[in-house]
Amino acid sequence: MVAGVVVTFIAFAPSLLSQFVDWDDLENFTVNPFYRGLGWSHLKWMWTTTLLGHYVPLTWMTLGADYLVWGMNPAGYHLTNVVLHCANVALLYFVTLRLLGAAMPATAGHPLAWRLGAAFAALVFGVHPLRVESVAWITERRDVLSGFFYLLAICASLRDAEAPSGRSIRRRAWYWVALGSFALGLLAKAIVVTLPLVLVVLDVYPLRRLGGARGWWNAEARRRWVEKVPFFLGGALVIPIALVAARTGANLVTIAALGIVDRLAISVYGLTFYVWKTVVPLDLSPFYALRTPLVPLSAPYVVSGLAVAGVTAAAIALRRRWPALGAAWLVYVVTVLPVSGVFQNGPQIAADRYSYLPSLPWAVLAGAGAIAGWNAWRERRGRSPALAVPGAAALVIIVLAALTWLQVSVWRDSERLWTHALVLGPSSMAHSHLANLRRQQARWAEANEHYRLASAMRPDAAHLHVNWGTALAQQGKLAEAIDRYREALRISPRSADAHYHWGNARFAAGDLEEAIGHYREAVRIDPAAAEVYSNWGRALAQQGKRDEAIARYREALRIAPHSVPHYNWGNALFAAGELEEAISHYREATRIAPDAAEAYNNWGRALAQLGRWDEAIDKYREALRIRPNYPLASANLDQALARAGRAPAR
């Protein structure tokens, strides 16, 4: 299996060259100081946050550990993802080995067949292009981490199944390993909540500890049910937390917005989509748009429904002859359910990452198929030609690995990612992200056009008008920007973001009173908007209302102790001549955000006014180390060097 892990690592090695991408990575990592470390304040945030609609404290802890080792170098984060995925491949090998041993005892005379089947299953899972999104996207650490504990729990459960039936549960170490792994998996991602049902299916087949001749409610069967109770209780505790987190992140679509029939149509579409993409993994996209209004009786949904009904009927009809099909199908449906239309989460109809756990039963079935092919060939053709089956399996793995290598390159950076998505299927999401990218590149005409197209595709999306307005404001087109904010408020009258950015536009125009009015309205709608309080404080500081400004900075820091309020508060104190206090806030700002070049520069200015030239020089140099092209810091450094009697560096 070592070779399988190596092949998987090689297939995903190009991801080590990838960057943070403009799809949740920015909000999660590049502008988020709260995860950067494992101190008490970081841990408190990790265990209480539902950032972007997810409660994943254990995942955050691994990312905090990455920061301590790698800082903001994305290569280290990608390496951890790849290593975790490789560990999952190894775990799946051992899981499959035990499942095949239980399901196919007739092959006991050929242990090599088991090993080859298990290796094939692990590699089909490991190097399949559908895994790329979960592995090559840093934000999806939660997939590979939860997958690790999910597989570890199954592996431990299979070991526990070998214990004598009369042994006390207190003396079954593997049972407690399984339960502990399940708990850790829930803290990595709530999708692991499906594990108890999967364990029940495995008890029925291939372990045959429930149902059939064993019965469903005799003394031994009751023991099996009792063993699952802690698992079901753990899941019951996590489900409401996950739903609240999704609702907090404004991701969970309400029943009013998407009806029951529509949800069922999306769900059956998803069930066929992931199977189809498993068989034909081409044209994989980071975003598959949910087209609205949805027509449940249109061809894609009707065909999907017929396919699901057909497979279900076949699984029932063949339950005695081929029970593996029914078990695999049931596990697949159970693991897809939380990411299906039943719990519609976001504007996508499907996502490659949603296939990470649901793909496992198909991989195991592929391993069983490889063994069946091996045995059939041996019986018909003799021992020597049986090498054709491993050869065919190797060819499948080579093709999948090559496709994965190519797909990983799509995730190299934001430019490639969203250009690729737009080529495969124009969507508001792709246009929106490309607009953000063009805005960062100051390619204003293209940015405006992408925002226009994105808004035309989703005319009910207020946030698109807010982002477009922000881009127009950066271009100095304040009147047009305000028109966008006004449109956003027409669509969503309770858009705190629209008021906030409208306030920023008036601030830039020097209309401080109107800006403050919008900031006040923004915090009325969203009292937890720390950035609004911070900018409100800046506006008050410019009006000379120092005490009121500091009160707003204090409120911003109470809500979210990040660097921006400290920096702004420091500036207010600097302007008031309270230099020592200003320095303490600049120090705190740079502690939270070590790459805050402006804070270092202003810290140097405060030190210079106190005559502490050597310290000021150090701060200016730090600002220039972070941002070499920083004219103000460079001029300040030259002045400080001259005042200190030292030659300017050239």
C-alpha positions in Angstrom: 0.0 0.0 0.0 3.0 2.2 0.3 3.2 2.4 -3.5 -0.5 3.5 -3.5 0.2 6.3 -1.1 3.2 7.4 -3.2 1.1 7.4 -6.4 -1.6 9.5 -4.6 1.0 12.0 -3.4 2.5 12.3 -6.8 -0.9 12.9 -8.4 -1.6 15.8 -6.0 2.0 17.1 -5.8 1.3 20.1 -8.1 -1.1 21.5 -5.5 2.0 22.4 -3.4 2.6 25.2 -5.9 -1.0 26.6 -5.6 -2.0 29.8 -3.9 -4.8 30.9 -1.6 -7.7 31.3 -4.0 -10.5 33.8 -4.1 -13.2 31.5 -2.9 -13.5 31.5 0.9 -9.7 31.2 1.2 -9.5 35.0 1.5 -12.1 35.3 4.2 -10.8 32.2 6.0 -7.1 32.9 5.9 -5.7 36.0 4.2 -7.8 38.6 6.1 -8.6 36.5 9.1 -6.1 36.9 12.1 -8.1 34.8 14.5 -7.0 31.4 13.5 -3.3 32.3 13.4 -1.9 30.3 16.4 -3.1 28.1 19.1 -3.2 30.5 22.0 -6.2 30.9 24.3 -7.7 33.7 22.2 -7.3 31.6 19.0 -8.8 28.5 20.6 -11.7 30.4 22.0 -12.5 31.8 18.5 -12.1 28.4 16.9 -14.5 26.7 19.3 -17.2 29.4 19.0 -17.0 30.6 15.4 -19.4 29.7 12.6 -17.5 31.6 10.0 -19.0 31.2 6.5 -21.7 28.8 7.9 -19.5 26.0 9.4 -18.8 24.8 12.9 -15.4 23.0 12.5 -13.3 23.7 15.6 -10.9 20.8 15.1 -10.3 21.8 11.5 -9.5 25.3 12.6 -7.0 23.9 15.1 -5.1 22.1 12.4 -5.0 25.3 10.4 -3.8 27.2 13.4 -1.0 24.6 13.7 -0.2 25.1 10.0 0.2 28.8 10.6 2.6 28.2 13.5 4.8 26.1 11.2 4.3 27.8 7.8 3.0 31.3 8.5 1.1 32.5 5.4 2.9 30.3 2.9 0.1 28.3 1.2 2.4 25.5 0.3 2.4 24.2 3.8 -1.3 24.2 4.1 -1.6 22.3 0.8 1.0 19.8 2.0 -1.1 19.1 5.1 -4.1 18.5 2.9 -2.2 16.1 0.6 -0.7 14.2 3.6 -4.2 13.8 5.2 -5.6 12.6 1.9 -2.8 10.1 1.5 -3.5 8.9 5.1 -7.1 8.4 4.0 -6.0 6.3 1.1 -4.0 4.0 3.5 -7.0 3.7 5.9 -9.3 2.9 3.0 -6.9 0.1 2.0 -7.2 -1.6 5.4 -11.0 -1.0 5.6 -11.5 -2.5 2.1 -9.2 -5.4 3.0 -11.4 -6.3 6.0 -14.7 -5.7 4.1 -13.6 -7.9 1.2 -12.5 -10.6 3.6 -16.0 -10.6 5.2 -17.9 -10.4 1.9 -15.8 -12.8 -0.2 -14.6 -15.7 1.9 -14.4 -17.9 -1.2 -11.2 -16.0 -2.2 -9.5 -17.0 1.1 -7.1 -19.2 -0.8 -5.9 -16.2 -2.8 -4.9 -13.4 -0.3 -3.1 -11.7 -3.1 -6.5 -11.1 -4.7 -7.7 -9.4 -1.6 -4.7 -7.1 -1.4 -4.9 -6.2 -5.1 -8.6 -5.5 -4.7 -8.1 -3.4 -1.7 -5.2 -1.5 -3.3 -7.4 -0.9 -6.4 -10.2 0.4 -4.3 -8.0 2.8 -2.3 -6.4 4.1 -5.5 -9.7 4.6 -7.3 -10.7 6.7 -4.4 -7.3 8.4 -3.9 -6.4 9.5 -7.4 -9.9 10.2 -8.8 -10.3 13.7 -10.2 -13.4 14.3 -8.1 -11.1 14.4 -5.1 -9.2 17.4 -6.4 -11.6 20.1 -5.0 -11.4 18.6 -1.5 -7.6 18.2 -1.5 -6.3 21.2 -3.6 -8.6 23.8 -2.0 -7.2 24.8 1.4 -10.6 25.8 2.7 -11.7 22.1 2.3 -9.3 20.9 4.9 -12.5 19.9 6.7 -13.2 17.2 4.0 -9.8 15.4 4.3 -9.7 15.8 8.1 -13.2 14.6 8.7 -12.6 11.8 6.2 -9.6 10.7 8.2 -11.6 10.3 11.4 -14.5 8.8 9.5 -12.3 6.0 8.0 -10.5 5.5 11.2 -13.8 5.0 13.0 -14.9 2.4 10.4 -11.5 0.7 10.6 -11.7 0.5 14.4 -15.3 -0.8 14.2 -14.3 -3.6 11.9 -11.5 -4.5 14.3 -14.0 -4.4 17.1 -16.3 -6.8 15.2 -13.7 -9.5 15.6 -14.0 -9.4 19.4 -15.9 -12.3 21.0 -19.6 -11.5 21.2 -19.8 -12.0 25.0 -17.0 -9.5 25.8 -18.0 -6.5 27.9 -18.0 -3.2 25.9 -15.8 -1.7 28.6 -13.0 -4.1 27.6 -13.3 -3.5 23.9 -10.6 -0.9 23.2 -11.4 -0.7 19.4 -15.0 0.2 20.2 -13.8 3.3 22.1 -11.3 4.1 19.4 -14.2 4.1 16.9 -16.4 6.3 19.2 -13.6 8.7 19.9 -12.8 9.0 16.2 -16.4 9.6 15.4 -16.5 12.5 18.0 -13.3 14.0 16.5 -14.8 13.7 13.0 -17.9 15.6 14.0 -15.7 18.4 15.2 -13.9 18.4 11.9 -17.0 18.5 9.7 -20.7 17.6 10.5 -20.9 15.4 7.4 -19.5 12.6 9.6 -23.0 12.5 11.3 -23.9 9.8 8.7 -21.5 7.3 10.2 -23.9 5.5 12.6 -26.2 4.6 9.8 -23.2 3.4 7.8 -22.1 1.1 10.7 -25.7 -0.4 10.8 -25.5 -1.1 7.1 -22.1 -2.8 7.6 -23.5 -4.9 10.4 -26.1 -6.2 8.0 -23.7 -6.7 5.1 -20.9 -7.8 4.9 -20.5 -8.5 8.6 -23.9 -10.2 8.9 -24.3 -9.3 12.5 -27.8 -8.0 12.0 -30.8 -9.2 9.9 -31.1 -12.4 8.0 -30.5 -15.5 10.0 -29.1 -13.4 12.8 -32.4 -11.6 13.4 -33.1 -8.0 14.1 -34.1 -8.0 17.8 -32.7 -11.1 19.6 -30.2 -10.8 22.4 -27.2 -10.4 20.2 -28.9 -8.0 17.8 -30.0 -5.8 20.8 -26.4 -5.6 21.8 -25.5 -4.3 18.4 -28.2 -1.7 18.5 -27.1 -0.6 22.0 -23.5 -0.1 20.8 -24.8 2.4 18.2 -26.7 4.5 20.7 -23.7 6.8 21.7 -23.0 7.3 18.0 -26.6 8.3 17.3 -26.6 10.6 20.3 -23.4 12.3 19.1 -25.0 12.9 15.8 -28.2 14.2 17.3 -26.1 16.8 19.3 -24.2 18.0 16.2 -27.1 18.3 13.7 -28.7 21.4 15.3 -25.3 23.0 15.7 -24.6 22.5 12.0 -28.0 23.8 10.9 -27.6 26.9 13.1 -24.1 27.5 11.7 -25.4 27.2 8.1 -28.2 29.6 8.8 -25.8 32.0 10.5 -23.7 32.0 7.4 -26.8 32.8 5.3 -26.1 29.6 3.3 -29.1 27.4 4.1 -31.9 28.0 1.7 -35.3 28.3 3.3 -38.4 26.3 2.4 -40.1 29.5 1.2 -37.3 30.0 -1.3 -37.1 26.4 -2.5 -40.0 24.1 -2.1 -40.2 20.4 -1.2 -40.6 19.2 -4.8 -37.7 21.3 -6.0 -35.5 19.9 -3.2 -36.4 16.3 -4.2 -35.6 17.1 -7.8 -32.2 18.5 -6.8 -31.5 15.5 -4.6 -32.1 12.9 -7.2 -30.1 14.9 -9.7 -27.2 15.0 -7.3 -27.4 11.2 -6.7 -27.0 10.6 -10.5 -24.5 13.5 -11.0 -21.8 12.1 -8.6 -22.2 8.5 -10.1 -21.9 9.9 -13.6 -18.9 12.0 -12.8 -17.3 9.0 -11.0 -17.6 7.0 -14.2 -16.8 9.9 -16.6 -14.7 12.5 -14.7 -14.5 15.1 -17.4 -15.4 18.9 -17.4 -15.1 19.1 -13.6 -15.9 22.7 -12.4 -15.5 24.5 -9.1 -19.1 25.6 -9.5 -22.2 24.0 -11.0 -24.9 26.7 -10.9 -28.5 25.9 -9.8 -30.6 27.3 -12.6 -33.7 29.1 -11.4 -36.6 28.9 -11.8 -36.3 25.2 -11.4 -38.5 23.0 -13.5 -38.8 19.6 -11.7 -40.4 17.9 -14.7 -37.6 18.9 -17.2 -35.4 16.3 -18.7 -32.4 16.3 -16.4 -34.5 15.8 -13.3 -36.9 13.2 -14.8 -34.0 11.2 -16.2 -32.2 11.4 -12.8 -35.4 10.3 -11.0 -35.8 7.3 -13.4 -32.1 6.3 -12.9 -32.4 6.5 -9.1 -35.6 4.5 -9.2 -34.0 1.9 -11.5 -30.8 1.4 -9.3 -33.0 1.2 -6.2 -35.2 -1.4 -7.8 -32.2 -3.4 -9.0 -30.6 -3.3 -5.5 -33.8 -4.7 -4.0 -34.3 -7.3 -6.6 -30.7 -8.5 -6.4 -30.4 -8.2 -2.6 -29.8 -12.0 -2.2 -27.6 -12.6 -5.2 -25.5 -9.4 -5.0 -26.1 -7.9 -1.6 -23.0 -5.7 -2.1 -24.9 -3.5 -4.6 -27.7 -2.8 -2.1 -25.2 -2.1 0.7 -23.1 0.3 -1.5 -26.2 2.1 -2.8 -27.7 2.6 0.6 -24.4 3.9 2.1 -24.0 6.2 -0.9 -27.6 7.6 -0.5 -27.1 8.1 3.2 -23.8 10.0 2.8 -25.1 12.2 0.0 -28.3 13.1 1.8 -26.7 15.9 4.1 -25.2 17.6 1.0 -28.3 17.2 -1.2 -31.2 19.5 -2.0 -32.9 18.3 1.1 -30.6 20.7 3.0 -29.9 23.0 0.1 -26.8 25.0 1.1 -25.8 27.8 -1.3 -26.5 28.5 -5.0 -24.9 25.3 -6.5 -26.8 22.3 -7.6 -23.8 20.0 -6.9 -20.1 20.2 -5.9 -17.2 17.9 -6.5 -16.2 18.2 -2.8 -19.6 16.7 -1.8 -18.5 13.4 -3.3 -15.5 12.8 -0.9 -17.3 10.4 1.6 -20.1 9.2 -0.8 -17.5 7.9 -3.2 -16.1 5.4 -0.7 -18.7 2.6 -1.3 -18.2 2.8 -5.0 -14.4 2.5 -4.5 -14.9 -0.6 -2.3 -17.3 -2.0 -4.9 -14.6 -1.4 -7.6 -12.2 -3.4 -5.5 -14.6 -6.2 -5.2 -15.2 -6.1 -9.0 -11.5 -6.3 -9.6 -11.3 -9.5 -7.4 -14.3 -11.0 -9.2 -12.7 -10.3 -12.6 -9.4 -11.8 -11.3 -11.2 -15.0 -10.2 -13.3 -15.3 -13.4 -10.2 -14.8 -15.6 -8.3 -17.5 -13.7 -11.1 -20.0 -14.0 -11.5 -19.5 -17.7 -8.0 -18.7 -18.9 -5.6 -20.3 -16.4 -3.1 -18.7 -14.0 -0.8 -16.8 -16.4 -3.4 -14.7 -18.3 -4.8 -13.5 -15.0 -2.2 -10.8 -15.1 -4.5 -9.0 -17.6 -6.8 -8.0 -14.8 -4.1 -6.2 -12.8 -2.9 -4.6 -16.1 -6.4 -3.3 -16.8 -6.7 -2.0 -13.2 -3.3 -0.3 -13.5 -4.4 1.4 -16.8 -7.5 2.8 -15.0 -5.4 4.2 -12.2 -2.9 5.8 -14.6 -5.7 7.5 -16.5 -7.4 8.8 -13.3 -4.1 10.0 -11.9 -3.3 11.9 -15.2 -6.7 13.5 -15.1 -6.2 14.5 -11.5 -2.8 16.0 -12.2 -4.4 18.2 -14.9 -7.3 19.1 -12.7 -5.0 20.1 -9.8 -3.5 22.8 -12.1 -7.0 24.4 -12.4 -6.7 25.3 -8.6 -3.2 26.9 -9.0 -4.6 30.5 -8.6 -7.8 32.5 -8.8 -7.2 33.4 -12.4 -7.1 29.9 -13.6 -9.9 28.7 -11.3 -12.6 31.1 -12.4 -11.5 31.4 -16.0 -11.9 27.6 -16.2 -15.3 27.7 -14.4 -16.5 30.4 -16.9 -15.4 28.4 -19.9 -17.3 25.3 -18.7 -20.5 27.1 -17.8 -21.2 30.9 -17.5 -22.5 31.7 -14.1 -23.0 34.6 -11.8 -20.5 33.1 -9.4 -17.7 32.9 -11.9 -18.4 36.4 -13.2 -18.5 37.7 -9.7 -15.1 36.2 -8.7 -13.5 37.3 -12.0 -14.9 40.8 -11.3 -13.2 40.8 -7.9 -10.0 39.6 -9.4 -10.1 42.3 -12.1 -10.8 44.9 -9.4 -7.6 43.8 -7.6 -5.7 44.1 -10.9 -7.2 47.6 -11.5 -8.6 46.4 -14.8 -11.7 48.4 -14.3 -13.5 48.0 -17.6 -13.4 44.2 -17.3 -14.4 44.3 -13.6 -17.4 46.5 -14.4 -18.5 44.2 -17.2 -18.2 41.0 -15.1 -20.2 42.7 -12.3 -22.8 43.7 -14.8 -23.1 40.2 -16.2 -23.2 38.6 -12.7 -25.9 41.0 -11.6 -27.9 40.3 -14.8 -27.8 36.5 -14.1 -28.8 37.0 -10.4 -30.9 40.2 -10.3 -32.0 39.4 -6.7 -28.4 39.2 -5.3 -27.9 42.4 -3.3 -24.3 41.6 -2.5 -23.3 41.8 -6.2 -24.5 45.4 -6.4 -22.6 46.1 -3.2 -19.4 44.7 -4.6 -19.9 46.5 -7.9 -20.5 49.7 -6.0 -17.3 49.2 -4.1 -15.4 48.8 -7.4 -17.0 52.0 -8.8 -16.0 53.9 -5.6 -12.4 52.8 -6.1 -12.6 54.3 -9.6 -13.7 57.5 -8.1 -17.3 57.1 -9.5 -19.0 57.8 -6.3 -22.4 58.7 -7.7 -22.5 55.5 -9.7 -21.4 53.6 -6.6 -24.2 55.0 -4.6 -26.7 54.0 -7.3 -25.5 50.4 -6.8 -25.8 50.7 -3.0 -29.3 52.1 -3.5 -30.2 49.2 -5.7 -28.8 46.7 -3.2 -31.1 48.3 -0.5 -34.1 48.1 -2.8 -33.5 44.3 -3.2 -32.6 43.8 0.5 -33.6 46.7 2.7 -31.8 45.1 5.7 -28.4 45.0 3.9 -25.9 46.3 6.5 -23.1 45.9 3.9 -24.9 48.3 1.5 -25.2 51.0 4.3 -21.6 50.4 5.3 -20.1 50.9 1.9 -22.5 53.8 1.1 -21.1 55.3 4.3 -17.5 54.7 3.0 -18.4 56.4 -0.3 -19.7 59.5 1.6 -16.6 59.4 3.8 -14.4 59.5 0.8 -16.4 62.5 -0.5 -15.8 64.3 2.8 -19.5 64.2 3.8 -18.9 62.9 7.3 -22.4 63.5 8.7 -24.0 61.4 5.9 -21.3 58.7 6.3 -22.0 58.5 10.0 -25.8 58.2 9.3 -25.1 55.1 7.2 -22.7 53.6 9.7 -25.4 54.1 12.4 -28.0 52.4 10.3 -25.5 49.5 9.4 -24.9 48.7 13.1 -28.6 49.0 13.9 -29.2 46.2 11.3 -26.0 44.2 12.3 -24.8 45.1 15.8 -21.8 42.7 15.4 -20.3 44.6 12.4 -16.9 45.5 13.9 -15.6 47.2 10.7 -18.5 49.6 10.7 -17.8 50.7 14.3 -14.1 51.1 13.3 -14.9 53.4 10.3 -17.5 55.2 12.3 -14.7 56.0 14.7 -12.5 57.3 11.9 -15.3 59.6 10.8 -15.8 60.9 14.3 -12.0 61.4 14.7 -11.9 63.5 11.6 -14.6 65.7 13.1 -12.4 66.1 16.2 -14.8 64.1 18.4 -12.0 62.1 20.0 -13.8 60.6 22.9 -16.7 59.4 20.7 -14.3 58.0 18.2 -12.5 56.0 20.9 -15.8 54.7 22.1 -16.5 53.3 18.6 -13.0 51.7 18.4 -13.6 50.2 21.8 -16.9 48.7 20.6 -15.2 47.3 17.5 -12.6 45.6 19.6 -15.2 44.2 21.9 -16.9 42.6 19.0 -13.8 41.4 17.1 -10.4 42.1 18.6 -8.6 42.4 15.2 -5.9 44.9 14.1 -7.9 47.5 12.2 -9.6 49.1 15.3 -6.2 49.2 17.1 -4.6 50.8 14.1 -7.4 53.4 13.8 -7.4 54.0 17.5 -3.7 54.5 17.4 -4.1 57.1 14.6 -6.7 59.0 16.7 -4.3 59.1 19.7 -1.4 60.0 17.5 -3.4 63.0 16.1 -4.2 64.0 19.7 -0.5 63.9 20.7 -0.9 60.9 23.0 2.0 59.1 21.5 2.7 56.4 24.1 -0.8 55.2 24.0 -0.8 55.4 20.2 2.3 53.2 20.2 0.6 50.6 22.4 -2.2 50.3 19.9 0.2 50.1 16.9 2.0 47.3 18.8 -1.2 45.4 19.3 -2.2 45.9 15.7 1.1 44.4 14.4 0.8 41.5 16.9 -2.5 40.6 15.5 -1.6 41.3 11.9 2.2 40.9 11.5 2.0 42.1 7.8 0.3 45.4 8.6 2.9 47.7 7.0 0.9 50.9 7.7 0.8 50.1 11.4 4.6 49.7 11.4 5.0 53.0 9.5 2.8 55.0 11.9 4.5 53.3 14.9 7.7 54.6 13.5 6.3 58.1 13.2 5.2 58.1 16.8 8.6 57.0 17.9 10.2 59.6 15.8 8.1 62.4 17.4 9.4 61.1 20.8 13.0 61.3 19.5 13.5 57.6 19.6 15.2 57.5 16.2 16.8 54.0 16.4 13.5 52.4 17.3 11.7 54.4 14.6 14.2 53.2 12.0 13.5 49.6 12.9 9.8 50.1 12.4 10.2 51.8 9.1 12.5 49.0 7.9 9.9 46.5 9.0 7.2 48.3 7.0 9.5 48.2 4.0 10.3 44.6 4.5 6.6 43.8 4.3 6.0 46.2 1.4 9.2 47.1 -0.4 7.3 49.6 -2.7 6.1 51.9 0.1 7.2 55.5 -0.7 6.0 57.0 2.6 7.8 54.5 4.7 10.9 55.0 2.5 10.8 58.8 2.9 10.3 58.4 6.7 13.2 56.0 6.9 15.6 58.4 5.1 14.5 61.3 7.4 15.0 59.2 10.5 18.4 58.0 9.4 19.4 61.6 8.7 18.2 62.8 12.1 20.1 59.9 13.7 23.3 60.8 11.9 23.3 57.7 9.8 23.7 57.4 6.1 20.5 56.5 4.2 20.5 53.0 2.7 20.7 52.9 -1.1 
